[in-house]
Amino acid sequence: MERKLMPSGVTVRRENMTTKTLNASAAGLGFLPAVFAIVLGLGVITLTGHVQAAALHDAAHDVRHATGFPCH
Ligand SMILES: [Zn+2]
């Protein structure tokens, strides 16, 4: 911080403002989105692989109606 006395008698304080930007890869967390995508994908595949086909059809049908997508 720098203090400077102006001719008017007012003291001006000046602080150097610096900003550090830290992105995910610089923080060593660049792999997290990939891990999240892999876990999500395996979860979806596991879920849909073990559920009854009729249940999948009904769920997709309900989502279509809930989102207002034209159906029947
Ligand atoms: Zn429908």
N, CA, C, O and the ligand as a Tripos MOL2 file, in Angstrom:
@<TRIPOS>MOLECULE
protein
  289   287    73     0     0
PROTEIN
NO_CHARGES

@<TRIPOS>ATOM
      1 N           0.8460   -1.1720    0.0000 N.3       1 MET1
      2 CA          0.0000    0.0000    0.0000 C.3       1 MET1
      3 C           0.8930    1.2380    0.0000 C.2       1 MET1
      4 O           1.9170    1.2910    0.6820 O.2       1 MET1
      5 N           0.4970    2.1800   -0.7450 N.am      2 GLU2
      6 CA          1.2860    3.3920   -0.9070 C.3       2 GLU2
      7 C           0.4480    4.5800   -0.4390 C.2       2 GLU2
      8 O          -0.7020    4.7480   -0.8440 O.2       2 GLU2
      9 N           1.0470    5.3940    0.4160 N.am      3 ARG3
     10 CA          0.3460    6.5960    0.8720 C.3       3 ARG3
     11 C           1.0010    7.8070    0.2340 C.2       3 ARG3
     12 O           2.2260    7.8930    0.1500 O.2       3 ARG3
     13 N           0.1950    8.7210   -0.2060 N.am      4 LYS4
     14 CA          0.7170    9.9050   -0.8780 C.3       4 LYS4
     15 C          -0.0610   11.1110   -0.3820 C.2       4 LYS4
     16 O          -1.2910   11.1350   -0.4280 O.2       4 LYS4
     17 N           0.6660   12.1070    0.0890 N.am      5 LEU5
     18 CA          0.0230   13.3280    0.5670 C.3       5 LEU5
     19 C          -0.1410   14.2840   -0.6010 C.2       5 LEU5
     20 O           0.8410   14.7510   -1.1790 O.2       5 LEU5
     21 N          -1.3760   14.5690   -0.9380 N.am      6 MET6
     22 CA         -1.6710   15.4530   -2.0600 C.3       6 MET6
     23 C          -1.4970   16.9060   -1.6120 C.2       6 MET6
     24 O          -1.5560   17.1880   -0.4150 O.2       6 MET6
     25 N          -1.2820   17.8320   -2.5540 N.am      7 PRO7
     26 CA         -1.1310   19.2490   -2.2000 C.3       7 PRO7
     27 C          -2.3210   19.7990   -1.4290 C.2       7 PRO7
     28 O          -2.1760   20.7580   -0.6710 O.2       7 PRO7
     29 N          -3.4870   19.2090   -1.6110 N.am      8 SER8
     30 CA         -4.6710   19.7040   -0.9070 C.3       8 SER8
     31 C          -4.7020   19.2530    0.5410 C.2       8 SER8
     32 O          -5.5720   19.6790    1.3000 O.2       8 SER8
     33 N          -3.7750   18.4050    0.9350 N.am      9 GLY9
     34 CA         -3.7350   17.9230    2.3110 C.3       9 GLY9
     35 C          -4.4260   16.5810    2.4780 C.2       9 GLY9
     36 O          -4.4330   16.0060    3.5670 O.2       9 GLY9
     37 N          -4.9980   16.0930    1.4070 N.am     10 VAL10
     38 CA         -5.6840   14.8020    1.4770 C.3      10 VAL10
     39 C          -4.6680   13.6930    1.2600 C.2      10 VAL10
     40 O          -3.8440   13.7530    0.3480 O.2      10 VAL10
     41 N          -4.7400   12.7020    2.1000 N.am     11 THR11
     42 CA         -3.8650   11.5480    1.9380 C.3      11 THR11
     43 C          -4.5480   10.5240    1.0340 C.2      11 THR11
     44 O          -5.6800   10.1030    1.2700 O.2      11 THR11
     45 N          -3.8410   10.1570    0.0310 N.am     12 VAL12
     46 CA         -4.3750    9.1670   -0.9070 C.3      12 VAL12
     47 C          -3.6930    7.8440   -0.6360 C.2      12 VAL12
     48 O          -2.4670    7.7390   -0.6070 O.2      12 VAL12
     49 N          -4.5080    6.8610   -0.4430 N.am     13 ARG13
     50 CA         -3.9560    5.5120   -0.2710 C.3      13 ARG13
     51 C          -4.1380    4.7740   -1.5780 C.2      13 ARG13
     52 O          -5.2300    4.7330   -2.1440 O.2      13 ARG13
     53 N          -3.0890    4.2160   -2.0280 N.am     14 ARG14
     54 CA         -3.1620    3.4670   -3.2840 C.3      14 ARG14
     55 C          -2.6720    2.0520   -3.0360 C.2      14 ARG14
     56 O          -1.5530    1.8270   -2.5750 O.2      14 ARG14
     57 N          -3.5110    1.1430   -3.3450 N.am     15 GLU15
     58 CA         -3.1290   -0.2630   -3.1920 C.3      15 GLU15
     59 C          -2.9930   -0.8920   -4.5620 C.2      15 GLU15
     60 O          -3.8120   -0.6860   -5.4580 O.2      15 GLU15
     61 N          -1.9640   -1.6410   -4.6840 N.am     16 ASN16
     62 CA         -1.8110   -2.3990   -5.9240 C.3      16 ASN16
     63 C          -2.7540   -3.5890   -5.8790 C.2      16 ASN16
     64 O          -2.6600   -4.4540   -5.0080 O.2      16 ASN16
     65 N          -3.6600   -3.6050   -6.8350 N.am     17 MET17
     66 CA         -4.6030   -4.7110   -6.8720 C.3      17 MET17
     67 C          -4.1820   -5.6750   -7.9730 C.2      17 MET17
     68 O          -4.1770   -5.3350   -9.1560 O.2      17 MET17
     69 N          -3.8450   -6.8360   -7.5710 N.am     18 THR18
     70 CA         -3.4930   -7.8670   -8.5480 C.3      18 THR18
     71 C          -4.4780   -9.0130   -8.4000 C.2      18 THR18
     72 O          -4.9950   -9.2970   -7.3190 O.2      18 THR18
     73 N          -4.7040   -9.6350   -9.4920 N.am     19 THR19
     74 CA         -5.6340  -10.7620   -9.4910 C.3      19 THR19
     75 C          -4.9250  -11.9860  -10.0090 C.2      19 THR19
     76 O          -4.2920  -11.9560  -11.0650 O.2      19 THR19
     77 N          -5.0330  -13.0370   -9.2770 N.am     20 LYS20
     78 CA         -4.4880  -14.3110   -9.7340 C.3      20 LYS20
     79 C          -5.6340  -15.1460  -10.2550 C.2      20 LYS20
     80 O          -6.6230  -15.3710   -9.5580 O.2      20 LYS20
     81 N          -5.4960  -15.5920  -11.4590 N.am     21 THR21
     82 CA         -6.5020  -16.5110  -11.9830 C.3      21 THR21
     83 C          -5.9310  -17.9110  -11.9230 C.2      21 THR21
     84 O          -4.7730  -18.1550  -12.2620 O.2      21 THR21
     85 N          -6.7620  -18.8010  -11.4910 N.am     22 LEU22
     86 CA         -6.3340  -20.1720  -11.3200 C.3      22 LEU22
     87 C          -7.3420  -21.0510  -12.0430 C.2      22 LEU22
     88 O          -8.4910  -21.1700  -11.6160 O.2      22 LEU22
     89 N          -6.9200  -21.6530  -13.1120 N.am     23 ASN23
     90 CA         -7.8540  -22.5320  -13.8050 C.3      23 ASN23
     91 C          -7.7380  -23.9520  -13.2770 C.2      23 ASN23
     92 O          -6.8570  -24.2850  -12.4860 O.2      23 ASN23
     93 N          -8.6560  -24.7620  -13.7440 N.am     24 ALA24
     94 CA         -8.7540  -26.1110  -13.1790 C.3      24 ALA24
     95 C          -7.5040  -26.9310  -13.4400 C.2      24 ALA24
     96 O          -7.0630  -27.6870  -12.5750 O.2      24 ALA24
     97 N          -6.9320  -26.7880  -14.6240 N.am     25 SER25
     98 CA         -5.7690  -27.6170  -14.9210 C.3      25 SER25
     99 C          -4.5510  -27.1460  -14.1300 C.2      25 SER25
    100 O          -3.7060  -27.9560  -13.7500 O.2      25 SER25
    101 N          -4.4590  -25.8500  -13.8830 N.am     26 ALA26
    102 CA         -3.3520  -25.3440  -13.0910 C.3      26 ALA26
    103 C          -3.4510  -25.8160  -11.6480 C.2      26 ALA26
    104 O          -2.4420  -25.9830  -10.9640 O.2      26 ALA26
    105 N          -4.6780  -26.0280  -11.1970 N.am     27 ALA27
    106 CA         -4.8710  -26.5060   -9.8330 C.3      27 ALA27
    107 C          -4.7310  -28.0140   -9.7420 C.2      27 ALA27
    108 O          -4.8500  -28.5800   -8.6550 O.2      27 ALA27
    109 N          -4.4800  -28.6730  -10.8620 N.am     28 GLY28
    110 CA         -4.3320  -30.1130  -10.8490 C.3      28 GLY28
    111 C          -5.6490  -30.8450  -10.8370 C.2      28 GLY28
    112 O          -5.6840  -32.0320  -10.5110 O.2      28 GLY28
    113 N          -6.7500  -30.1700  -11.1850 N.am     29 LEU29
    114 CA         -8.0740  -30.7870  -11.1500 C.3      29 LEU29
    115 C          -8.6380  -30.9560  -12.5540 C.2      29 LEU29
    116 O          -9.8470  -31.1120  -12.7220 O.2      29 LEU29
    117 N          -7.7750  -30.9260  -13.5570 N.am     30 GLY30
    118 CA         -8.2510  -31.0070  -14.9310 C.3      30 GLY30
    119 C          -8.8940  -32.3230  -15.2790 C.2      30 GLY30
    120 O          -9.6260  -32.4180  -16.2650 O.2      30 GLY30
    121 N          -8.6340  -33.3360  -14.4890 N.am     31 PHE31
    122 CA         -9.1910  -34.6580  -14.7810 C.3      31 PHE31
    123 C         -10.5950  -34.8250  -14.2250 C.2      31 PHE31
    124 O         -11.2740  -35.7870  -14.5820 O.2      31 PHE31
    125 N         -11.0520  -33.9290  -13.3670 N.am     32 LEU32
    126 CA        -12.3500  -34.1140  -12.7070 C.3      32 LEU32
    127 C         -13.5190  -34.1920  -13.6800 C.2      32 LEU32
    128 O         -14.3590  -35.0770  -13.5170 O.2      32 LEU32
    129 N         -13.6270  -33.3160  -14.6880 N.am     33 PRO33
    130 CA        -14.7560  -33.4460  -15.6180 C.3      33 PRO33
    131 C         -14.7730  -34.7890  -16.3220 C.2      33 PRO33
    132 O         -15.8420  -35.3580  -16.5440 O.2      33 PRO33
    133 N         -13.6020  -35.3050  -16.6770 N.am     34 ALA34
    134 CA        -13.5500  -36.6090  -17.3470 C.3      34 ALA34
    135 C         -14.0140  -37.7070  -16.4010 C.2      34 ALA34
    136 O         -14.7540  -38.6060  -16.8000 O.2      34 ALA34
    137 N         -13.5830  -37.6360  -15.1590 N.am     35 VAL35
    138 CA        -14.0030  -38.6450  -14.1740 C.3      35 VAL35
    139 C         -15.5160  -38.5680  -13.9650 C.2      35 VAL35
    140 O         -16.1920  -39.5930  -13.8780 O.2      35 VAL35
    141 N         -16.0350  -37.3500  -13.8860 N.am     36 PHE36
    142 CA        -17.4700  -37.1830  -13.7070 C.3      36 PHE36
    143 C         -18.2270  -37.7690  -14.8960 C.2      36 PHE36
    144 O         -19.2310  -38.4570  -14.7130 O.2      36 PHE36
    145 N         -17.7530  -37.5040  -16.1100 N.am     37 ALA37
    146 CA        -18.4240  -38.0190  -17.3070 C.3      37 ALA37
    147 C         -18.3870  -39.5440  -17.3440 C.2      37 ALA37
    148 O         -19.3720  -40.1820  -17.7150 O.2      37 ALA37
    149 N         -17.2580  -40.1270  -16.9630 N.am     38 ILE38
    150 CA        -17.1420  -41.5830  -16.9610 C.3      38 ILE38
    151 C         -18.0920  -42.2040  -15.9440 C.2      38 ILE38
    152 O         -18.7850  -43.1760  -16.2440 O.2      38 ILE38
    153 N         -18.1200  -41.6410  -14.7440 N.am     39 VAL39
    154 CA        -19.0070  -42.1760  -13.7020 C.3      39 VAL39
    155 C         -20.4660  -42.0260  -14.1140 C.2      39 VAL39
    156 O         -21.2640  -42.9450  -13.9280 O.2      39 VAL39
    157 N         -20.8170  -40.8690  -14.6730 N.am     40 LEU40
    158 CA        -22.1940  -40.6510  -15.1060 C.3      40 LEU40
    159 C         -22.5620  -41.6140  -16.2310 C.2      40 LEU40
    160 O         -23.6400  -42.2080  -16.2150 O.2      40 LEU40
    161 N         -21.6740  -41.7680  -17.2010 N.am     41 GLY41
    162 CA        -21.9480  -42.6580  -18.3180 C.3      41 GLY41
    163 C         -22.0980  -44.1010  -17.8760 C.2      41 GLY41
    164 O         -23.0210  -44.7910  -18.3080 O.2      41 GLY41
    165 N         -21.1930  -44.5660  -17.0130 N.am     42 LEU42
    166 CA        -21.3030  -45.9390  -16.5230 C.3      42 LEU42
    167 C         -22.5740  -46.1260  -15.7050 C.2      42 LEU42
    168 O         -23.1940  -47.1890  -15.7450 O.2      42 LEU42
    169 N         -22.9580  -45.0960  -14.9680 N.am     43 GLY43
    170 CA        -24.1970  -45.1700  -14.1880 C.3      43 GLY43
    171 C         -25.4140  -45.2930  -15.0830 C.2      43 GLY43
    172 O         -26.3100  -46.0930  -14.8140 O.2      43 GLY43
    173 N         -25.4500  -44.5040  -16.1470 N.am     44 VAL44
    174 CA        -26.5850  -44.5580  -17.0710 C.3      44 VAL44
    175 C         -26.6320  -45.9140  -17.7660 C.2      44 VAL44
    176 O         -27.7010  -46.5100  -17.8950 O.2      44 VAL44
    177 N         -25.4780  -46.4030  -18.2130 N.am     45 ILE45
    178 CA        -25.4400  -47.6990  -18.8980 C.3      45 ILE45
    179 C         -25.8650  -48.8150  -17.9490 C.2      45 ILE45
    180 O         -26.6340  -49.6970  -18.3340 O.2      45 ILE45
    181 N         -25.3690  -48.7830  -16.7110 N.am     46 THR46
    182 CA        -25.7380  -49.8040  -15.7400 C.3      46 THR46
    183 C         -27.2340  -49.7600  -15.4280 C.2      46 THR46
    184 O         -27.8940  -50.7970  -15.3520 O.2      46 THR46
    185 N         -27.7520  -48.5610  -15.2490 N.am     47 LEU47
    186 CA        -29.1740  -48.4020  -14.9200 C.3      47 LEU47
    187 C         -30.0500  -48.9100  -16.0620 C.2      47 LEU47
    188 O         -30.9730  -49.6940  -15.8440 O.2      47 LEU47
    189 N         -29.7570  -48.4600  -17.2720 N.am     48 THR48
    190 CA        -30.6090  -48.8570  -18.3920 C.3      48 THR48
    191 C         -30.3990  -50.3190  -18.7620 C.2      48 THR48
    192 O         -31.2800  -50.9290  -19.3700 O.2      48 THR48
    193 N         -29.2600  -50.8890  -18.4120 N.am     49 GLY49
    194 CA        -29.0280  -52.2900  -18.7290 C.3      49 GLY49
    195 C         -29.7670  -53.2330  -17.8050 C.2      49 GLY49
    196 O         -29.9950  -54.3900  -18.1590 O.2      49 GLY49
    197 N         -30.1450  -52.7660  -16.6290 N.am     50 HIS50
    198 CA        -30.7810  -53.6520  -15.6520 C.3      50 HIS50
    199 C         -32.2670  -53.4010  -15.4810 C.2      50 HIS50
    200 O         -32.9350  -54.1210  -14.7390 O.2      50 HIS50
    201 N         -32.7960  -52.3890  -16.1570 N.am     51 VAL51
    202 CA        -34.2100  -52.0740  -15.9620 C.3      51 VAL51
    203 C         -35.0340  -52.7630  -17.0500 C.2      51 VAL51
    204 O         -34.5270  -53.0740  -18.1280 O.2      51 VAL51
    205 N         -36.2870  -52.9900  -16.7530 N.am     52 GLN52
    206 CA        -37.1810  -53.6090  -17.7380 C.3      52 GLN52
    207 C         -37.4170  -52.6650  -18.9030 C.2      52 GLN52
    208 O         -37.4960  -51.4500  -18.7220 O.2      52 GLN52
    209 N         -37.5300  -53.2300  -20.1030 N.am     53 ALA53
    210 CA        -37.7070  -52.3960  -21.2900 C.3      53 ALA53
    211 C         -38.9990  -51.5870  -21.2030 C.2      53 ALA53
    212 O         -39.0470  -50.4400  -21.6490 O.2      53 ALA53
    213 N         -40.0440  -52.1800  -20.6310 N.am     54 ALA54
    214 CA        -41.3160  -51.4660  -20.5190 C.3      54 ALA54
    215 C         -41.1800  -50.2680  -19.5800 C.2      54 ALA54
    216 O         -41.7670  -49.2100  -19.8090 O.2      54 ALA54
    217 N         -40.3970  -50.4580  -18.5250 N.am     55 ALA55
    218 CA        -40.1940  -49.3580  -17.5850 C.3      55 ALA55
    219 C         -39.4380  -48.2130  -18.2560 C.2      55 ALA55
    220 O         -39.7430  -47.0420  -18.0320 O.2      55 ALA55
    221 N         -38.4420  -48.5650  -19.0880 N.am     56 LEU56
    222 CA        -37.7050  -47.5400  -19.8340 C.3      56 LEU56
    223 C         -38.6370  -46.7890  -20.7730 C.2      56 LEU56
    224 O         -38.5840  -45.5630  -20.8700 O.2      56 LEU56
    225 N         -39.4970  -47.5420  -21.4680 N.am     57 HIS57
    226 CA        -40.4250  -46.9310  -22.4010 C.3      57 HIS57
    227 C         -41.3730  -45.9910  -21.6610 C.2      57 HIS57
    228 O         -41.6300  -44.8730  -22.1070 O.2      57 HIS57
    229 N         -41.8890  -46.4580  -20.5270 N.am     58 ASP58
    230 CA        -42.8130  -45.6210  -19.7570 C.3      58 ASP58
    231 C         -42.1130  -44.3660  -19.2360 C.2      58 ASP58
    232 O         -42.6910  -43.2790  -19.2460 O.2      58 ASP58
    233 N         -40.8690  -44.5200  -18.7810 N.am     59 ALA59
    234 CA        -40.1310  -43.3720  -18.2600 C.3      59 ALA59
    235 C         -39.8780  -42.3540  -19.3670 C.2      59 ALA59
    236 O         -40.0500  -41.1520  -19.1640 O.2      59 ALA59
    237 N         -39.4700  -42.8410  -20.5380 N.am     60 ALA60
    238 CA        -39.2330  -41.9320  -21.6600 C.3      60 ALA60
    239 C         -40.5160  -41.2410  -22.0680 C.2      60 ALA60
    240 O         -40.5220  -40.0580  -22.4070 O.2      60 ALA60
    241 N         -41.6180  -42.0040  -22.0320 N.am     61 HIS61
    242 CA        -42.9180  -41.4480  -22.3790 C.3      61 HIS61
    243 C         -43.3180  -40.3510  -21.3930 C.2      61 HIS61
    244 O         -43.8140  -39.2970  -21.7890 O.2      61 HIS61
    245 N         -43.0940  -40.6160  -20.0970 N.am     62 ASP62
    246 CA        -43.4350  -39.6160  -19.0780 C.3      62 ASP62
    247 C         -42.5840  -38.3610  -19.2440 C.2      62 ASP62
    248 O         -43.0830  -37.2480  -19.0800 O.2      62 ASP62
    249 N         -41.3150  -38.5320  -19.5650 N.am     63 VAL63
    250 CA        -40.4360  -37.3770  -19.7530 C.3      63 VAL63
    251 C         -40.8930  -36.5630  -20.9550 C.2      63 VAL63
    252 O         -40.8870  -35.3330  -20.9210 O.2      63 VAL63
    253 N         -41.2920  -37.2600  -22.0210 N.am     64 ARG64
    254 CA        -41.8170  -36.5360  -23.1890 C.3      64 ARG64
    255 C         -43.0020  -35.6760  -22.8010 C.2      64 ARG64
    256 O         -43.0790  -34.5110  -23.1910 O.2      64 ARG64
    257 N         -43.9310  -36.2400  -22.0320 N.am     65 HIS65
    258 CA        -45.1170  -35.4750  -21.6360 C.3      65 HIS65
    259 C         -44.7370  -34.3480  -20.6810 C.2      65 HIS65
    260 O         -45.2610  -33.2400  -20.7870 O.2      65 HIS65
    261 N         -43.8300  -34.6280  -19.7540 N.am     66 ALA66
    262 CA        -43.4560  -33.6270  -18.7590 C.3      66 ALA66
    263 C         -42.7580  -32.4350  -19.3970 C.2      66 ALA66
    264 O         -42.8970  -31.3050  -18.9270 O.2      66 ALA66
    265 N         -42.0060  -32.6860  -20.4710 N.am     67 THR67
    266 CA        -41.2840  -31.5840  -21.1080 C.3      67 THR67
    267 C         -42.0970  -30.9130  -22.2040 C.2      67 THR67
    268 O         -41.6430  -29.9430  -22.8100 O.2      67 THR67
    269 N         -43.3080  -31.4280  -22.4640 N.am     68 GLY68
    270 CA        -44.1680  -30.8050  -23.4420 C.3      68 GLY68
    271 C         -43.8280  -31.1640  -24.8650 C.2      68 GLY68
    272 O         -44.2860  -30.5210  -25.8090 O.2      68 GLY68
    273 N         -43.0120  -32.2040  -25.0140 N.am     69 PHE69
    274 CA        -42.6510  -32.6440  -26.3650 C.3      69 PHE69
    275 C         -43.8650  -33.3290  -26.9940 C.2      69 PHE69
    276 O         -44.5200  -34.1360  -26.3350 O.2      69 PHE69
    277 N         -44.1770  -33.0200  -28.2670 N.am     70 PRO70
    278 CA        -45.3500  -33.6310  -28.9030 C.3      70 PRO70
    279 C         -45.2310  -35.1550  -28.9040 C.2      70 PRO70
    280 O         -44.2010  -35.7130  -29.2830 O.2      70 PRO70
    281 N         -46.2870  -35.8010  -28.4800 N.am     71 CYS71
    282 CA        -46.2180  -37.2510  -28.3560 C.3      71 CYS71
    283 C         -47.3480  -37.9250  -29.1150 C.2      71 CYS71
    284 O         -47.1200  -38.4740  -30.1930 O.2      71 CYS71
    285 N         -48.5570  -37.8970  -28.5800 N.am     72 HIS72
    286 CA        -49.6850  -38.5720  -29.2420 C.3      72 HIS72
    287 C         -50.9630  -37.7890  -29.0420 C.2      72 HIS72
    288 O         -52.0190  -38.1980  -29.5250 O.2      72 HIS72
    289 ZN        -47.6800  -39.7800  -24.8550 Zn       73 ZN73
@<TRIPOS>BOND
     1     1     2 1
     2     2     3 1
     3     3     4 2
     4     3     5 am
     5     5     6 1
     6     6     7 1
     7     7     8 2
     8     7     9 am
     9     9    10 1
    10    10    11 1
    11    11    12 2
    12    11    13 am
    13    13    14 1
    14    14    15 1
    15    15    16 2
    16    15    17 am
    17    17    18 1
    18    18    19 1
    19    19    20 2
    20    19    21 am
    21    21    22 1
    22    22    23 1
    23    23    24 2
    24    23    25 am
    25    25    26 1
    26    26    27 1
    27    27    28 2
    28    27    29 am
    29    29    30 1
    30    30    31 1
    31    31    32 2
    32    31    33 am
    33    33    34 1
    34    34    35 1
    35    35    36 2
    36    35    37 am
    37    37    38 1
    38    38    39 1
    39    39    40 2
    40    39    41 am
    41    41    42 1
    42    42    43 1
    43    43    44 2
    44    43    45 am
    45    45    46 1
    46    46    47 1
    47    47    48 2
    48    47    49 am
    49    49    50 1
    50    50    51 1
    51    51    52 2
    52    51    53 am
    53    53    54 1
    54    54    55 1
    55    55    56 2
    56    55    57 am
    57    57    58 1
    58    58    59 1
    59    59    60 2
    60    59    61 am
    61    61    62 1
    62    62    63 1
    63    63    64 2
    64    63    65 am
    65    65    66 1
    66    66    67 1
    67    67    68 2
    68    67    69 am
    69    69    70 1
    70    70    71 1
    71    71    72 2
    72    71    73 am
    73    73    74 1
    74    74    75 1
    75    75    76 2
    76    75    77 am
    77    77    78 1
    78    78    79 1
    79    79    80 2
    80    79    81 am
    81    81    82 1
    82    82    83 1
    83    83    84 2
    84    83    85 am
    85    85    86 1
    86    86    87 1
    87    87    88 2
    88    87    89 am
    89    89    90 1
    90    90    91 1
    91    91    92 2
    92    91    93 am
    93    93    94 1
    94    94    95 1
    95    95    96 2
    96    95    97 am
    97    97    98 1
    98    98    99 1
    99    99   100 2
   100    99   101 am
   101   101   102 1
   102   102   103 1
   103   103   104 2
   104   103   105 am
   105   105   106 1
   106   106   107 1
   107   107   108 2
   108   107   109 am
   109   109   110 1
   110   110   111 1
   111   111   112 2
   112   111   113 am
   113   113   114 1
   114   114   115 1
   115   115   116 2
   116   115   117 am
   117   117   118 1
   118   118   119 1
   119   119   120 2
   120   119   121 am
   121   121   122 1
   122   122   123 1
   123   123   124 2
   124   123   125 am
   125   125   126 1
   126   126   127 1
   127   127   128 2
   128   127   129 am
   129   129   130 1
   130   130   131 1
   131   131   132 2
   132   131   133 am
   133   133   134 1
   134   134   135 1
   135   135   136 2
   136   135   137 am
   137   137   138 1
   138   138   139 1
   139   139   140 2
   140   139   141 am
   141   141   142 1
   142   142   143 1
   143   143   144 2
   144   143   145 am
   145   145   146 1
   146   146   147 1
   147   147   148 2
   148   147   149 am
   149   149   150 1
   150   150   151 1
   151   151   152 2
   152   151   153 am
   153   153   154 1
   154   154   155 1
   155   155   156 2
   156   155   157 am
   157   157   158 1
   158   158   159 1
   159   159   160 2
   160   159   161 am
   161   161   162 1
   162   162   163 1
   163   163   164 2
   164   163   165 am
   165   165   166 1
   166   166   167 1
   167   167   168 2
   168   167   169 am
   169   169   170 1
   170   170   171 1
   171   171   172 2
   172   171   173 am
   173   173   174 1
   174   174   175 1
   175   175   176 2
   176   175   177 am
   177   177   178 1
   178   178   179 1
   179   179   180 2
   180   179   181 am
   181   181   182 1
   182   182   183 1
   183   183   184 2
   184   183   185 am
   185   185   186 1
   186   186   187 1
   187   187   188 2
   188   187   189 am
   189   189   190 1
   190   190   191 1
   191   191   192 2
   192   191   193 am
   193   193   194 1
   194   194   195 1
   195   195   196 2
   196   195   197 am
   197   197   198 1
   198   198   199 1
   199   199   200 2
   200   199   201 am
   201   201   202 1
   202   202   203 1
   203   203   204 2
   204   203   205 am
   205   205   206 1
   206   206   207 1
   207   207   208 2
   208   207   209 am
   209   209   210 1
   210   210   211 1
   211   211   212 2
   212   211   213 am
   213   213   214 1
   214   214   215 1
   215   215   216 2
   216   215   217 am
   217   217   218 1
   218   218   219 1
   219   219   220 2
   220   219   221 am
   221   221   222 1
   222   222   223 1
   223   223   224 2
   224   223   225 am
   225   225   226 1
   226   226   227 1
   227   227   228 2
   228   227   229 am
   229   229   230 1
   230   230   231 1
   231   231   232 2
   232   231   233 am
   233   233   234 1
   234   234   235 1
   235   235   236 2
   236   235   237 am
   237   237   238 1
   238   238   239 1
   239   239   240 2
   240   239   241 am
   241   241   242 1
   242   242   243 1
   243   243   244 2
   244   243   245 am
   245   245   246 1
   246   246   247 1
   247   247   248 2
   248   247   249 am
   249   249   250 1
   250   250   251 1
   251   251   252 2
   252   251   253 am
   253   253   254 1
   254   254   255 1
   255   255   256 2
   256   255   257 am
   257   257   258 1
   258   258   259 1
   259   259   260 2
   260   259   261 am
   261   261   262 1
   262   262   263 1
   263   263   264 2
   264   263   265 am
   265   265   266 1
   266   266   267 1
   267   267   268 2
   268   267   269 am
   269   269   270 1
   270   270   271 1
   271   271   272 2
   272   271   273 am
   273   273   274 1
   274   274   275 1
   275   275   276 2
   276   275   277 am
   277   277   278 1
   278   278   279 1
   279   279   280 2
   280   279   281 am
   281   281   282 1
   282   282   283 1
   283   283   284 2
   284   283   285 am
   285   285   286 1
   286   286   287 1
   287   287   288 2
@<TRIPOS>SUBSTRUCTURE
     1 MET1         2 RESIDUE 1 A MET
     2 GLU2         6 RESIDUE 1 A GLU
     3 ARG3        10 RESIDUE 1 A ARG
     4 LYS4        14 RESIDUE 1 A LYS
     5 LEU5        18 RESIDUE 1 A LEU
     6 MET6        22 RESIDUE 1 A MET
     7 PRO7        26 RESIDUE 1 A PRO
     8 SER8        30 RESIDUE 1 A SER
     9 GLY9        34 RESIDUE 1 A GLY
    10 VAL10       38 RESIDUE 1 A VAL
    11 THR11       42 RESIDUE 1 A THR
    12 VAL12       46 RESIDUE 1 A VAL
    13 ARG13       50 RESIDUE 1 A ARG
    14 ARG14       54 RESIDUE 1 A ARG
    15 GLU15       58 RESIDUE 1 A GLU
    16 ASN16       62 RESIDUE 1 A ASN
    17 MET17       66 RESIDUE 1 A MET
    18 THR18       70 RESIDUE 1 A THR
    19 THR19       74 RESIDUE 1 A THR
    20 LYS20       78 RESIDUE 1 A LYS
    21 THR21       82 RESIDUE 1 A THR
    22 LEU22       86 RESIDUE 1 A LEU
    23 ASN23       90 RESIDUE 1 A ASN
    24 ALA24       94 RESIDUE 1 A ALA
    25 SER25       98 RESIDUE 1 A SER
    26 ALA26      102 RESIDUE 1 A ALA
    27 ALA27      106 RESIDUE 1 A ALA
    28 GLY28      110 RESIDUE 1 A GLY
    29 LEU29      114 RESIDUE 1 A LEU
    30 GLY30      118 RESIDUE 1 A GLY
    31 PHE31      122 RESIDUE 1 A PHE
    32 LEU32      126 RESIDUE 1 A LEU
    33 PRO33      130 RESIDUE 1 A PRO
    34 ALA34      134 RESIDUE 1 A ALA
    35 VAL35      138 RESIDUE 1 A VAL
    36 PHE36      142 RESIDUE 1 A PHE
    37 ALA37      146 RESIDUE 1 A ALA
    38 ILE38      150 RESIDUE 1 A ILE
    39 VAL39      154 RESIDUE 1 A VAL
    40 LEU40      158 RESIDUE 1 A LEU
    41 GLY41      162 RESIDUE 1 A GLY
    42 LEU42      166 RESIDUE 1 A LEU
    43 GLY43      170 RESIDUE 1 A GLY
    44 VAL44      174 RESIDUE 1 A VAL
    45 ILE45      178 RESIDUE 1 A ILE
    46 THR46      182 RESIDUE 1 A THR
    47 LEU47      186 RESIDUE 1 A LEU
    48 THR48      190 RESIDUE 1 A THR
    49 GLY49      194 RESIDUE 1 A GLY
    50 HIS50      198 RESIDUE 1 A HIS
    51 VAL51      202 RESIDUE 1 A VAL
    52 GLN52      206 RESIDUE 1 A GLN
    53 ALA53      210 RESIDUE 1 A ALA
    54 ALA54      214 RESIDUE 1 A ALA
    55 ALA55      218 RESIDUE 1 A ALA
    56 LEU56      222 RESIDUE 1 A LEU
    57 HIS57      226 RESIDUE 1 A HIS
    58 ASP58      230 RESIDUE 1 A ASP
    59 ALA59      234 RESIDUE 1 A ALA
    60 ALA60      238 RESIDUE 1 A ALA
    61 HIS61      242 RESIDUE 1 A HIS
    62 ASP62      246 RESIDUE 1 A ASP
    63 VAL63      250 RESIDUE 1 A VAL
    64 ARG64      254 RESIDUE 1 A ARG
    65 HIS65      258 RESIDUE 1 A HIS
    66 ALA66      262 RESIDUE 1 A ALA
    67 THR67      266 RESIDUE 1 A THR
    68 GLY68      270 RESIDUE 1 A GLY
    69 PHE69      274 RESIDUE 1 A PHE
    70 PRO70      278 RESIDUE 1 A PRO
    71 CYS71      282 RESIDUE 1 A CYS
    72 HIS72      286 RESIDUE 1 A HIS
    73 ZN73       289 GROUP 0 **** ****
